Amino acid sequence: MVPQIHSPQQANQAADDLRLIRLNQVMAKIGMGRSWVYAKVAEGAFPQPVNFGGRAVAWLESEVDAWILEQVASRKAS
């Protein structure tokens, strides 16, 4: 279901939530390498990429950001 947008701020937030980032941006954001990212995806411990056909993939930046926040929250809970 597509959310209803009533203001320019909501439009900007919706666009931010749907921003796709490529692997090099994911790696820079989380500080981990390619093998680690794909291993965690396979384990179900990291967000799944969006497949564009062939070998072209990208991640939703909002999901990567949420994963980062979960890691910080779990650290604080320990």
PETAUR-V111833 format. One record per helix or strand of 2 or more residues. SS is the DSSP state (helix for helix, strand for strand). FROM is the first residue (numbers start at 1). LEN is the number of residues. If there is no record, write none. Layout:
# PETAUR-V111833
ss={SS SS}
from={FROM FROM}
len={LEN LEN}
This chain:
# PETAUR-V111833
ss={helix strand helix helix strand strand helix}
from={8 20 23 34 50 57 61}
len={10 2 8 10 2 4 17}
